[in-house]
C-alpha cells in the first residue's frame, strides 16, 4: 500500500506543532489590508502571535483573505506524486471559498503530465472550516495511522463531514456585516443590545445564523448545552473541539466544565487562525463535536 499523506489548507486551525506532530502538510491561505501594504501568510501563527494579530483586527484594520494559488496546491501534489505516494486533501467549504475548486484545477493540470494524479490525489470539500474541520482532519490522521488508504479516508470523510455538530459564538455583528452577512442597521442595533450571534454550518457548507444571546456568559452556556444535547454517545469518538479567537480563558473554562462532566472526553483546543479570524473578529469561541448525521 502506498504511503498516505494528509494535506489541508490552513483553515483547519492546526497549530504548527500539531501539524508537525500529526504529519499534516499545510497549504496556506494569505491575507492583506485594503492598501496592500500589510500582507501575510496564514502560517499557523508562526510569524505573528494570536494576541498581536487580533489586536490588529480590534484596532480597526480591515484584512482580506485569498485562497492558495493553483501553483501552491500543485507543488504539494507534485511532491506526493514524485514520492510514489497518495494523498487526501482537505479544503475549506466551497460554500465559503473557492479553495476546493482551485485544488481540483491544480490536480487536473497535473494530470496532463502524470495520468495517475486523479487516482492518487483525493480532494475533499469539507463543507466546514476552522474547529470542525480541525476535528475532521485529526480523525483522518488517526485512520491513516491505522493503515487506511487515501481512497478509504476520502470516502469516509464525505459522510463524516455531515456528522460534525458546530456552534460558534462571535463577539459582535460588525465583522459579519463587513462580510455581507447582516445589514449595517442590524449590526449597530445588535452591538448596542450586547447581542452575541450564534452560527453554524448548513448542509451546503455556508454559515447560518441560528440564534443569539444577550451577553457572552449566556452564549457560553448555549455552547455547553448544545454539546450536552447533541454529542454522539458511544457511537463515535468522544471528542470536542474548542477554538477561540483571543478568548483563551473563556474557552479553557468551557473545556474544563465539559471535562468535569465527561472525564473520558478528549478536548482538541485550537486558536482560530488568521484566515477565519479576518472574517469573524476577536472574541469568537466555537464548540464542535461528533453527533448524528445532519442530513437526517
Backbone as CSV, one residue per row, in Angstrom:
resi,resn,N_x,N_y,N_z,CA_x,CA_y,CA_z,C_x,C_y,C_z
1,UNK,0.849,-1.202,0.000,0.000,0.000,0.000,0.883,1.250,0.000
2,UNK,0.556,2.215,-0.846,1.344,3.446,-0.936,1.189,4.271,0.329
3,UNK,2.222,5.039,0.650,2.158,5.928,1.805,1.085,6.983,1.581
4,UNK,0.308,7.239,2.633,-0.792,8.206,2.540,-0.388,9.506,3.234
5,UNK,-0.458,10.594,2.501,-0.175,11.927,3.035,-1.483,12.664,3.277
6,UNK,-1.591,13.312,4.415,-2.742,14.184,4.705,-2.308,15.617,4.442
7,UNK,-3.054,16.297,3.567,-2.808,17.700,3.230,-4.061,18.486,3.597
8,UNK,-3.885,19.664,4.134,-5.026,20.530,4.432,-4.645,21.974,4.157
9,UNK,-5.636,22.767,3.774,-5.357,24.200,3.747,-5.340,24.708,5.178
10,UNK,-4.870,25.922,5.371,-4.597,26.430,6.720,-5.844,26.765,7.516
11,UNK,-7.032,26.659,6.923,-8.246,26.967,7.679,-8.640,25.854,8.636
12,UNK,-7.860,24.766,8.686,-8.140,23.702,9.663,-7.721,24.114,11.070
13,UNK,-7.003,25.235,11.193,-6.628,25.791,12.501,-5.774,24.856,13.350
14,UNK,-4.977,24.001,12.719,-3.944,23.294,13.471,-2.896,24.325,13.890
15,UNK,-2.229,24.065,14.986,-1.035,24.844,15.300,0.119,24.256,14.501
16,UNK,1.216,24.995,14.410,2.389,24.475,13.711,2.886,23.203,14.392
17,UNK,2.827,23.177,15.719,3.255,21.985,16.458,2.342,20.802,16.148
18,UNK,1.028,21.036,16.158,0.090,19.953,15.873,0.265,19.417,14.466
19,UNK,0.456,20.313,13.512,0.628,19.888,12.125,1.860,18.998,11.977
20,UNK,2.946,19.400,12.624,4.173,18.602,12.539,3.998,17.258,13.232
21,UNK,3.418,17.274,14.431,3.247,16.039,15.192,2.312,15.062,14.486
22,UNK,1.289,15.587,13.805,0.307,14.742,13.117,0.690,14.456,11.673
23,UNK,1.789,15.041,11.228,2.281,14.868,9.852,1.233,15.328,8.834
24,UNK,0.727,16.529,9.072,-0.222,17.160,8.147,0.510,18.262,7.393
25,UNK,0.482,18.190,6.076,1.093,19.242,5.261,0.076,20.358,5.053
26,UNK,0.469,21.582,5.340,-0.434,22.726,5.270,-0.147,23.558,4.023
27,UNK,-1.218,23.870,3.285,-1.130,24.800,2.162,-1.795,26.097,2.629
28,UNK,-1.048,27.204,2.706,-1.577,28.392,3.388,-2.493,29.267,2.548
29,UNK,-3.481,29.832,3.226,-4.209,30.992,2.712,-3.324,32.220,2.936
30,UNK,-3.761,33.369,2.429,-2.995,34.611,2.552,-3.951,35.744,2.949
31,UNK,-3.396,36.819,3.508,-4.236,37.957,3.868,-3.484,39.256,3.609
32,UNK,-4.252,40.324,3.432,-3.661,41.646,3.214,-4.691,42.706,3.567
33,UNK,-4.218,43.930,3.828,-5.157,45.020,4.077,-5.574,45.639,2.742
34,UNK,-6.456,46.628,2.821,-7.034,47.197,1.601,-6.003,47.917,0.743
35,UNK,-4.914,48.388,1.355,-3.895,49.115,0.593,-2.832,48.184,0.018
36,UNK,-2.789,46.961,0.513,-1.751,46.039,0.082,-0.417,46.260,0.763
37,UNK,-0.369,47.197,1.705,0.889,47.491,2.390,1.169,46.508,3.519
38,UNK,0.132,45.814,3.972,0.301,44.813,5.027,-0.184,43.478,4.487
39,UNK,0.708,42.536,4.348,0.351,41.226,3.815,0.955,40.139,4.694
40,UNK,0.389,38.961,4.599,0.917,37.843,5.369,0.371,36.524,4.875
41,UNK,1.050,35.452,5.271,0.582,34.102,5.004,-0.034,33.549,6.273
42,UNK,-1.078,32.759,6.105,-1.645,32.059,7.255,-0.711,30.880,7.549
43,UNK,0.344,31.153,8.297,1.364,30.141,8.593,1.184,29.577,9.996
44,UNK,-0.079,29.509,10.431,-0.417,28.908,11.726,0.218,29.672,12.886
45,UNK,0.219,31.002,12.751,0.706,31.910,13.791,2.184,31.708,14.108
46,UNK,2.974,31.382,13.103,4.415,31.308,13.316,5.080,32.676,13.174
47,UNK,4.534,33.541,12.306,5.167,34.842,12.070,4.516,35.963,12.878
48,UNK,3.359,35.721,13.437,2.686,36.711,14.279,1.921,35.946,15.353
49,UNK,1.886,36.477,16.560,1.189,35.787,17.644,-0.314,36.033,17.529
50,UNK,-1.137,35.131,18.061,-2.584,35.371,18.049,-2.960,36.695,18.702
51,UNK,-2.326,37.020,19.816,-2.660,38.263,20.513,-2.371,39.474,19.637
52,UNK,-1.202,39.505,18.994,-0.867,40.646,18.143,-1.777,40.719,16.925
53,UNK,-2.106,39.562,16.358,-2.983,39.554,15.188,-4.358,40.106,15.539
54,UNK,-4.930,39.641,16.634,-6.280,40.085,16.982,-6.299,41.518,17.517
55,UNK,-5.206,41.967,18.086,-5.113,43.393,18.452,-5.168,44.257,17.189
56,UNK,-4.524,43.774,16.135,-4.561,44.483,14.863,-5.994,44.560,14.333
57,UNK,-6.717,43.452,14.413,-8.118,43.425,13.976,-8.951,44.380,14.821
58,UNK,-8.732,44.360,16.126,-9.511,45.209,17.030,-9.195,46.684,16.851
59,UNK,-8.022,46.993,16.302,-7.654,48.387,16.067,-8.407,48.983,14.875
60,UNK,-9.130,48.126,14.160,-9.898,48.606,13.017,-9.305,48.261,11.672
61,UNK,-8.169,47.577,11.655,-7.550,47.185,10.392,-8.446,46.151,9.701
62,UNK,-8.825,46.429,8.476,-9.664,45.526,7.690,-8.760,44.683,6.801
63,UNK,-8.817,43.373,6.987,-7.978,42.462,6.226,-8.841,41.606,5.300
64,UNK,-8.318,41.354,4.122,-8.981,40.480,3.152,-8.137,39.231,2.966
65,UNK,-8.799,38.119,2.684,-8.088,36.858,2.531,-8.111,36.401,1.079
66,UNK,-7.123,35.600,0.718,-7.078,34.992,-0.607,-6.686,33.536,-0.473
67,UNK,-7.252,32.703,-1.316,-7.011,31.269,-1.246,-5.638,30.904,-1.796
68,UNK,-5.139,29.719,-1.482,-3.872,29.278,-2.065,-3.960,29.267,-3.591
69,UNK,-2.869,29.576,-4.240,-2.853,29.547,-5.696,-2.840,28.106,-6.195
70,UNK,-3.219,27.934,-7.450,-3.137,26.605,-8.040,-1.704,26.091,-8.013
71,UNK,-0.734,26.991,-8.160,0.677,26.593,-8.124,1.048,26.034,-6.757
72,UNK,0.555,26.664,-5.690,0.858,26.172,-4.347,0.277,24.779,-4.129
73,UNK,-0.972,24.580,-4.578,-1.547,23.241,-4.484,-0.751,22.256,-5.341
74,UNK,-0.443,22.660,-6.572,0.264,21.766,-7.498,1.615,21.345,-6.947
75,UNK,2.322,22.266,-6.294,3.628,21.933,-5.715,3.478,20.846,-4.643
76,UNK,2.441,20.982,-3.811,2.209,19.977,-2.770,1.838,18.632,-3.384
77,UNK,1.020,18.657,-4.416,0.599,17.410,-5.063,1.772,16.748,-5.787
78,UNK,2.595,17.557,-6.408,3.726,17.016,-7.173,4.697,16.268,-6.246
79,UNK,4.885,16.790,-5.033,5.780,16.114,-4.094,5.242,14.722,-3.746
80,UNK,3.945,14.609,-3.628,3.331,13.308,-3.338,3.528,12.361,-4.516
81,UNK,3.265,12.847,-5.704,3.360,12.007,-6.901,4.801,11.574,-7.160
82,UNK,5.743,12.470,-6.942,7.149,12.131,-7.169,7.652,11.110,-6.152
83,UNK,6.999,11.075,-4.980,7.377,10.107,-3.961,6.598,8.807,-4.056
84,UNK,5.850,8.636,-5.143,5.061,7.416,-5.369,4.027,7.177,-4.270
85,UNK,3.546,8.265,-3.667,2.543,8.124,-2.623,1.161,8.506,-3.107
86,UNK,0.263,8.668,-2.150,-1.096,9.127,-2.406,-1.464,10.114,-1.311
87,UNK,-2.502,10.901,-1.542,-2.838,11.942,-0.569,-4.335,12.156,-0.490
88,UNK,-4.773,12.594,0.687,-6.118,13.134,0.881,-5.949,14.609,1.195
89,UNK,-6.659,15.445,0.473,-6.535,16.886,0.600,-7.840,17.440,1.159
90,UNK,-7.780,18.106,2.305,-8.964,18.684,2.927,-8.995,20.186,2.661
91,UNK,-10.119,20.655,2.120,-10.264,22.064,1.746,-11.415,22.706,2.504
92,UNK,-11.266,23.988,2.775,-12.342,24.778,3.357,-13.604,24.637,2.511
93,UNK,-14.730,24.777,3.147,-16.018,24.630,2.466,-16.092,25.449,1.175
94,UNK,-16.586,24.800,0.125,-16.814,25.518,-1.135,-17.932,26.542,-0.995
95,UNK,-18.693,26.464,0.106,-19.712,27.463,0.378,-19.148,28.759,0.920
96,UNK,-17.845,28.754,1.250,-17.193,29.939,1.796,-16.059,30.451,0.922
97,UNK,-15.460,29.578,0.125,-14.241,29.929,-0.594,-14.122,29.095,-1.861
98,UNK,-13.287,29.575,-2.773,-13.008,28.838,-3.992,-11.806,27.925,-3.872
99,UNK,-11.312,27.714,-2.652,-10.115,26.901,-2.459,-10.260,25.482,-2.975
100,UNK,-11.421,24.871,-2.756,-11.636,23.497,-3.230,-11.540,23.434,-4.749
101,UNK,-12.197,24.360,-5.420,-12.139,24.372,-6.884,-10.716,24.598,-7.380
102,UNK,-9.962,25.449,-6.673,-8.574,25.689,-7.046,-7.735,24.432,-6.921
103,UNK,-7.981,23.649,-5.873,-7.237,22.408,-5.682,-7.562,21.402,-6.791
104,UNK,-8.843,21.319,-7.147,-9.255,20.394,-8.213,-8.621,20.797,-9.543
105,UNK,-8.611,22.091,-9.839,-7.995,22.559,-11.087,-6.495,22.267,-11.104
106,UNK,-5.849,22.426,-9.965,-4.418,22.131,-9.887,-4.154,20.655,-10.160
107,UNK,-4.976,19.797,-9.601,-4.810,18.357,-9.858,-5.077,18.024,-11.320
108,UNK,-6.087,18.671,-11.914,-6.390,18.420,-13.325,-5.227,18.808,-14.227
109,UNK,-4.565,19.924,-13.897,-3.404,20.340,-14.691,-2.259,19.343,-14.548
110,UNK,-2.079,18.830,-13.326,-1.021,17.848,-13.111,-1.306,16.545,-13.854
111,UNK,-2.588,16.260,-14.072,-2.961,15.025,-14.768,-2.409,14.993,-16.183
112,UNK,-2.159,16.170,-16.754,-1.621,16.220,-18.110,-0.191,15.699,-18.165
113,UNK,0.549,15.852,-17.049,1.925,15.346,-17.004,2.028,14.035,-16.254
114,UNK,1.042,13.733,-15.419,1.042,12.481,-14.668,-0.379,11.925,-14.641
115,UNK,-0.682,10.942,-15.477,-2.049,10.401,-15.565,-2.552,9.805,-14.257
116,UNK,-1.649,9.519,-13.310,-2.053,8.936,-12.030,-2.552,9.978,-11.029
117,UNK,-2.455,11.264,-11.374,-2.768,12.315,-10.396,-4.183,12.190,-9.846
118,UNK,-5.149,11.984,-10.706,-6.541,11.926,-10.229,-6.780,10.693,-9.370
119,UNK,-6.124,9.603,-9.672,-6.300,8.372,-8.904,-5.623,8.448,-7.543
120,UNK,-4.531,9.196,-7.454,-3.721,9.204,-6.237,-3.919,10.438,-5.358
121,UNK,-4.489,11.507,-5.899,-4.746,12.723,-5.119,-6.256,12.853,-4.937
122,UNK,-6.725,12.649,-3.710,-8.155,12.674,-3.406,-8.478,13.988,-2.697
123,UNK,-9.347,14.789,-3.278,-9.633,16.125,-2.743,-11.032,16.145,-2.132
124,UNK,-11.110,16.574,-0.882,-12.362,16.570,-0.125,-12.818,18.001,0.137
125,UNK,-14.018,18.316,-0.293,-14.676,19.562,0.107,-15.249,19.317,1.495
126,UNK,-14.617,19.877,2.504,-15.025,19.566,3.885,-16.415,20.077,4.219
127,UNK,-16.892,21.103,3.478,-18.141,21.798,3.820,-18.072,22.381,5.228
128,UNK,-16.840,22.594,5.709,-16.594,23.096,7.055,-15.413,24.055,7.000
129,UNK,-15.043,24.563,8.143,-13.821,25.362,8.299,-13.527,25.448,9.789
130,UNK,-12.307,25.802,10.104,-11.921,26.088,11.473,-12.087,24.857,12.377
131,UNK,-12.741,25.006,13.525,-12.746,23.962,14.542,-13.330,22.631,14.074
132,UNK,-14.488,22.583,13.415,-14.978,21.275,12.959,-14.073,20.651,11.892
133,UNK,-13.459,21.479,11.064,-12.507,20.956,10.085,-11.284,20.390,10.790
134,UNK,-10.892,21.006,11.889,-9.791,20.509,12.709,-10.100,19.086,13.177
135,UNK,-11.313,18.870,13.675,-11.691,17.531,14.148,-11.673,16.529,13.005
136,UNK,-12.188,16.938,11.845,-12.241,16.048,10.686,-10.839,15.621,10.257
137,UNK,-9.923,16.576,10.167,-8.555,16.268,9.744,-7.839,15.442,10.812
138,UNK,-8.073,15.755,12.075,-7.466,14.993,13.163,-7.887,13.530,13.100
139,UNK,-9.153,13.281,12.859,-9.642,11.905,12.772,-9.105,11.216,11.523
140,UNK,-8.955,11.964,10.432,-8.355,11.396,9.219,-6.924,10.924,9.499
141,UNK,-6.191,11.691,10.290,-4.824,11.290,10.658,-4.838,9.997,11.473
142,UNK,-5.791,9.894,12.366,-5.881,8.671,13.190,-6.135,7.459,12.302
143,UNK,-7.003,7.610,11.329,-7.310,6.493,10.434,-6.132,6.175,9.518
144,UNK,-5.423,7.210,9.063,-4.205,6.971,8.298,-3.226,6.128,9.099
145,UNK,-3.071,6.458,10.388,-2.123,5.739,11.231,-2.578,4.307,11.511
146,UNK,-3.848,4.049,11.308,-4.368,2.687,11.442,-4.211,1.888,10.146
147,UNK,-3.692,2.540,9.109,-3.438,1.831,7.870,-4.454,2.050,6.770
148,UNK,-5.387,2.991,6.965,-6.373,3.261,5.916,-5.674,3.885,4.711
149,UNK,-6.183,3.566,3.530,-5.660,4.164,2.301,-6.264,5.543,2.097
150,UNK,-5.672,6.307,1.191,-6.214,7.630,0.876,-7.638,7.516,0.338
151,UNK,-7.877,6.530,-0.487,-9.225,6.354,-1.046,-10.235,6.050,0.046
152,UNK,-9.850,5.215,1.000,-10.753,4.883,2.102,-11.040,6.105,2.973
153,UNK,-10.019,6.884,3.267,-10.199,8.072,4.110,-11.083,9.097,3.404
154,UNK,-10.840,9.325,2.121,-11.635,10.301,1.378,-13.096,9.875,1.327
155,UNK,-13.341,8.596,1.105,-14.720,8.097,1.060,-15.400,8.252,2.418
156,UNK,-14.671,7.935,3.496,-15.213,8.122,4.850,-15.546,9.583,5.106
157,UNK,-14.671,10.491,4.708,-14.834,11.916,5.014,-16.079,12.506,4.363
158,UNK,-16.477,11.988,3.208,-17.634,12.542,2.506,-18.927,12.345,3.297
159,UNK,-18.971,11.321,4.141,-20.112,11.155,5.036,-19.841,11.779,6.392
160,UNK,-18.616,11.631,6.889,-18.286,12.102,8.239,-18.472,13.605,8.389
161,UNK,-18.263,14.367,7.326,-18.387,15.822,7.420,-19.793,16.246,7.851
162,UNK,-20.787,15.411,7.593,-22.161,15.734,7.991,-22.460,15.322,9.432
163,UNK,-21.536,14.606,10.049,-21.748,14.150,11.422,-21.117,15.085,12.450
164,UNK,-20.491,16.146,11.962,-19.890,17.117,12.873,-20.899,18.209,13.210
165,UNK,-21.107,18.395,14.491,-22.022,19.408,15.005,-21.210,20.644,15.361
166,UNK,-21.688,21.798,14.962,-20.912,23.028,15.108,-21.755,24.148,15.693
167,UNK,-21.221,24.853,16.658,-21.844,26.082,17.133,-20.723,27.080,17.444
168,UNK,-20.832,28.277,16.860,-19.874,29.353,17.069,-20.575,30.512,17.758
169,UNK,-19.905,31.148,18.680,-20.365,32.427,19.205,-19.364,33.488,18.766
170,UNK,-19.855,34.539,18.129,-18.984,35.661,17.778,-19.317,36.825,18.692
171,UNK,-18.345,37.710,18.863,-18.489,38.754,19.876,-19.402,39.886,19.436
172,UNK,-19.545,40.070,18.142,-20.394,41.159,17.652,-20.754,40.924,16.207
173,UNK,-21.566,41.833,15.687,-22.090,41.677,14.335,-21.346,42.493,13.287
174,UNK,-20.417,43.356,13.706,-19.761,44.229,12.743,-18.952,43.441,11.717
175,UNK,-18.206,42.424,12.185,-17.411,41.629,11.251,-18.309,40.896,10.266
176,UNK,-19.464,40.436,10.747,-20.404,39.754,9.853,-21.004,40.735,8.862
177,UNK,-21.213,41.950,9.304,-21.712,42.978,8.385,-20.712,43.249,7.272
178,UNK,-19.432,43.371,7.621,-18.416,43.622,6.610,-18.366,42.490,5.586
179,UNK,-18.694,41.274,6.042,-18.695,40.136,5.132,-20.008,39.945,4.402
180,UNK,-20.945,40.888,4.612,-22.208,40.812,3.896,-23.232,39.887,4.521
181,UNK,-22.992,39.453,5.776,-23.911,38.503,6.405,-25.139,39.177,7.009
182,UNK,-24.972,40.389,7.521,-26.103,41.106,8.115,-26.042,42.568,7.688
183,UNK,-27.204,43.255,7.612,-27.212,44.676,7.260,-26.553,45.528,8.350
184,UNK,-26.100,46.721,7.974,-25.443,47.615,8.911,-26.365,47.980,10.067
185,UNK,-27.639,48.230,9.778,-28.576,48.627,10.832,-28.720,47.535,11.883
186,UNK,-28.725,46.283,11.434,-28.839,45.166,12.365,-27.569,45.054,13.211
187,UNK,-26.410,45.260,12.581,-25.140,45.188,13.302,-25.072,46.237,14.398
188,UNK,-25.468,47.460,14.081,-25.430,48.546,15.058,-26.378,48.266,16.211
189,UNK,-27.603,47.858,15.878,-28.596,47.577,16.919,-28.152,46.405,17.786
190,UNK,-27.612,45.368,17.148,-27.175,44.202,17.901,-26.061,44.523,18.864
191,UNK,-25.105,45.319,18.432,-23.997,45.675,19.310,-24.464,46.526,20.480
192,UNK,-25.419,47.407,20.247,-25.950,48.233,21.333,-26.660,47.376,22.379
193,UNK,-27.295,46.293,21.929,-28.041,45.415,22.826,-27.163,44.313,23.427
194,UNK,-25.863,44.340,23.116,-24.934,43.320,23.607,-25.332,41.920,23.132
195,UNK,-25.802,41.828,21.890,-26.204,40.546,21.330,-24.983,39.791,20.827
196,UNK,-24.897,38.522,21.186,-23.820,37.648,20.729,-24.418,36.618,19.771
197,UNK,-24.150,36.756,18.480,-24.732,35.837,17.498,-24.157,34.427,17.623
198,UNK,-24.998,33.437,17.342,-24.603,32.033,17.312,-24.755,31.533,15.879
199,UNK,-23.720,30.887,15.371,-23.727,30.449,13.984,-23.364,28.976,13.872
200,UNK,-23.722,28.399,12.729,-23.364,27.024,12.425,-23.106,26.912,10.935
201,UNK,-22.811,25.699,10.458,-22.702,25.432,9.037,-23.948,24.691,8.572
202,UNK,-24.513,25.125,7.439,-25.629,24.369,6.877,-25.083,23.235,6.015
203,UNK,-25.972,22.481,5.395,-25.557,21.302,4.634,-24.785,21.658,3.378
204,UNK,-24.869,22.899,2.936,-24.116,23.344,1.765,-22.777,23.963,2.165
205,UNK,-22.474,23.927,3.450,-21.205,24.469,3.917,-21.179,25.976,4.028
206,UNK,-22.358,26.585,4.120,-22.426,28.034,4.291,-22.723,28.358,5.746
207,UNK,-22.269,29.532,6.185,-22.572,29.955,7.545,-24.047,30.282,7.675
208,UNK,-24.636,29.848,8.767,-26.050,30.106,9.016,-26.217,30.644,10.428
209,UNK,-26.926,31.744,10.547,-27.223,32.321,11.858,-28.337,31.485,12.491
210,UNK,-28.051,30.912,13.671,-29.036,30.014,14.280,-29.517,30.488,15.646
211,UNK,-29.163,31.697,16.024,-29.640,32.225,17.294,-28.754,33.352,17.786
212,UNK,-29.076,33.845,18.966,-28.291,34.915,19.586,-28.596,34.922,21.075
213,UNK,-27.655,35.439,21.856,-27.867,35.562,23.287,-27.477,36.969,23.729
214,UNK,-27.978,37.351,24.872,-27.591,38.632,25.462,-26.410,38.389,26.386
215,UNK,-25.216,38.719,25.915,-24.026,38.587,26.732,-23.272,37.288,26.492
216,UNK,-21.984,37.316,26.773,-21.115,36.172,26.498,-21.365,35.007,27.452
217,UNK,-21.693,35.287,28.699,-21.924,34.206,29.660,-23.059,33.307,29.201
218,UNK,-24.134,33.910,28.716,-25.255,33.105,28.228,-24.875,32.381,26.934
219,UNK,-24.050,33.030,26.122,-23.610,32.394,24.895,-22.787,31.153,25.173
220,UNK,-21.886,31.240,26.144,-21.075,30.083,26.511,-21.936,28.954,27.074
221,UNK,-22.966,29.316,27.806,-23.891,28.302,28.325,-24.609,27.592,27.182
222,UNK,-24.914,28.326,26.119,-25.542,27.726,24.943,-24.611,26.717,24.276
223,UNK,-23.327,27.064,24.184,-22.366,26.143,23.588,-22.288,24.853,24.397
224,UNK,-22.259,24.989,25.705,-22.190,23.827,26.585,-23.445,22.976,26.463
225,UNK,-24.592,23.632,26.440,-25.866,22.904,26.338,-25.995,22.189,24.999
226,UNK,-25.455,22.795,23.955,-25.526,22.173,22.633,-24.736,20.862,22.612
227,UNK,-23.564,20.857,23.279,-22.792,19.616,23.389,-23.580,18.578,24.178
228,UNK,-24.145,18.975,25.304,-24.910,18.047,26.144,-26.038,17.396,25.356
229,UNK,-26.667,18.163,24.496,-27.854,17.685,23.785,-27.516,16.835,22.567
230,UNK,-26.441,17.184,21.835,-26.254,16.605,20.504,-25.048,15.693,20.338
231,UNK,-24.181,15.574,21.340,-22.982,14.776,21.113,-23.326,13.305,20.998
232,UNK,-22.564,12.603,20.180,-22.761,11.172,19.992,-22.304,10.437,21.249
233,UNK,-23.119,9.505,21.713,-22.820,8.789,22.947,-22.522,7.327,22.619
234,UNK,-21.229,6.982,22.588,-20.835,5.603,22.364,-20.764,5.181,20.920
235,UNK,-21.178,6.040,19.984,-21.183,5.670,18.577,-20.035,6.317,17.811
236,UNK,-19.300,7.215,18.423,-18.204,7.904,17.769,-17.211,8.317,18.858
237,UNK,-15.987,8.661,18.480,-15.026,9.104,19.495,-15.584,10.281,20.298
238,UNK,-15.437,10.217,21.624,-15.919,11.308,22.467,-14.869,12.415,22.442
239,UNK,-15.017,13.266,21.455,-14.062,14.339,21.198,-14.833,15.646,21.086
240,UNK,-14.272,16.708,21.626,-14.836,18.034,21.423,-13.719,18.963,20.965
241,UNK,-14.008,19.760,19.978,-13.080,20.781,19.534,-13.529,22.130,20.047
242,UNK,-12.654,22.821,20.746,-12.969,24.149,21.270,-11.916,25.112,20.750
243,UNK,-12.361,26.077,19.972,-11.457,27.065,19.402,-11.771,28.457,19.918
244,UNK,-10.776,29.315,19.921,-11.020,30.688,20.363,-10.202,31.666,19.543
245,UNK,-10.746,32.848,19.403,-10.058,33.969,18.750,-9.741,34.991,19.826
246,UNK,-8.593,34.821,20.478,-8.146,35.692,21.559,-9.161,35.733,22.705
247,UNK,-9.696,34.551,23.037,-10.597,34.419,24.186,-10.203,33.147,24.934
248,UNK,-8.919,33.058,25.241,-8.339,31.824,25.764,-8.958,31.416,27.091
249,UNK,-9.097,32.342,28.023,-9.576,32.000,29.363,-10.994,31.442,29.320
250,UNK,-11.869,32.069,28.522,-13.250,31.580,28.430,-13.301,30.204,27.772
251,UNK,-12.507,30.009,26.732,-12.506,28.720,26.042,-11.943,27.628,26.943
252,UNK,-10.899,27.933,27.694,-10.336,26.952,28.623,-11.344,26.599,29.713
253,UNK,-12.088,27.591,30.184,-13.089,27.336,31.219,-14.202,26.433,30.686
254,UNK,-14.602,26.655,29.434,-15.607,25.792,28.814,-15.083,24.362,28.719
255,UNK,-13.833,24.211,28.302,-13.232,22.875,28.213,-13.190,22.195,29.579
256,UNK,-12.857,22.939,30.612,-12.783,22.378,31.968,-14.158,21.910,32.440
257,UNK,-15.206,22.685,32.137,-16.554,22.286,32.554,-16.988,20.995,31.855
258,UNK,-16.672,20.882,30.584,-17.042,19.665,29.867,-16.246,18.464,30.358
259,UNK,-14.967,18.652,30.649,-14.150,17.554,31.183,-14.683,17.085,32.536
260,UNK,-15.174,18.032,33.336,-15.692,17.676,34.659,-16.889,16.736,34.549
261,UNK,-17.701,16.913,33.507,-18.872,16.061,33.305,-18.534,14.773,32.561
262,UNK,-17.474,14.832,31.733,-17.102,13.678,30.907,-15.596,13.438,31.053
263,UNK,-15.197,12.698,32.088,-13.756,12.506,32.346,-13.021,11.860,31.175
264,UNK,-13.715,11.067,30.349,-13.066,10.392,29.223,-13.001,11.271,27.975
265,UNK,-13.516,12.484,28.059,-13.579,13.376,26.911,-12.191,13.816,26.455
266,UNK,-11.955,13.736,25.154,-10.721,14.269,24.574,-11.018,15.660,24.033
267,UNK,-10.285,16.636,24.484,-10.502,18.019,24.073,-9.407,18.441,23.096
268,UNK,-9.826,18.892,21.925,-8.905,19.467,20.949,-9.034,20.988,21.042
269,UNK,-8.050,21.622,21.663,-8.071,23.087,21.802,-7.308,23.709,20.639
270,UNK,-7.885,24.713,20.054,-7.222,25.369,18.922,-7.431,26.871,18.983
271,UNK,-6.585,27.563,18.264,-6.715,29.006,18.102,-7.265,29.286,16.711
272,UNK,-8.305,30.098,16.630,-8.879,30.449,15.334,-7.818,31.205,14.541
273,UNK,-7.443,30.670,13.400,-6.325,31.216,12.642,-6.641,32.504,11.911
274,UNK,-5.629,33.098,11.301,-5.798,34.388,10.624,-6.872,34.391,9.541
275,UNK,-6.974,33.309,8.756,-7.933,33.316,7.648,-9.357,33.488,8.151
276,UNK,-9.745,32.685,9.123,-11.100,32.799,9.674,-11.200,34.031,10.558
277,UNK,-10.129,34.330,11.293,-10.139,35.491,12.187,-10.376,36.800,11.477
278,UNK,-9.904,36.912,10.228,-10.149,38.135,9.451,-11.636,38.412,9.288
279,UNK,-12.435,37.357,9.280,-13.864,37.495,8.983,-14.756,37.504,10.227
280,UNK,-14.298,36.877,11.314,-15.159,36.809,12.498,-14.717,37.777,13.589
281,UNK,-13.482,38.249,13.533,-13.011,39.180,14.545,-12.628,38.492,15.840
282,UNK,-12.095,39.277,16.768,-11.689,38.747,18.070,-12.907,38.365,18.892
283,UNK,-12.713,37.400,19.788,-13.765,37.025,20.735,-14.569,35.807,20.350
284,UNK,-14.369,35.270,19.169,-15.133,34.094,18.762,-14.730,32.879,19.592
285,UNK,-15.728,32.056,19.947,-15.494,30.764,20.594,-16.356,29.736,19.883
286,UNK,-15.781,28.574,19.608,-16.516,27.512,18.927,-16.470,26.240,19.755
287,UNK,-17.533,25.443,19.629,-17.615,24.155,20.300,-18.191,23.159,19.296
288,UNK,-17.389,22.183,18.894,-17.766,21.277,17.814,-17.450,19.842,18.214
289,UNK,-18.213,18.902,17.670,-18.093,17.517,18.137,-18.848,16.585,17.183
290,UNK,-18.634,15.266,17.361,-19.334,14.273,16.567,-20.752,14.085,17.099
291,UNK,-21.698,13.940,16.178,-23.084,13.698,16.559,-23.809,12.972,15.447
292,UNK,-25.115,13.131,15.407,-25.925,12.464,14.394,-25.691,13.081,13.018
293,UNK,-25.952,12.309,11.982,-25.851,12.794,10.616,-26.846,13.938,10.426
294,UNK,-26.344,15.111,10.057,-27.193,16.289,9.935,-28.128,16.234,8.714
295,UNK,-27.920,15.267,7.842,-28.817,15.120,6.685,-30.131,14.466,7.080
296,UNK,-30.217,13.981,8.303,-31.464,13.396,8.788,-31.601,11.935,8.432
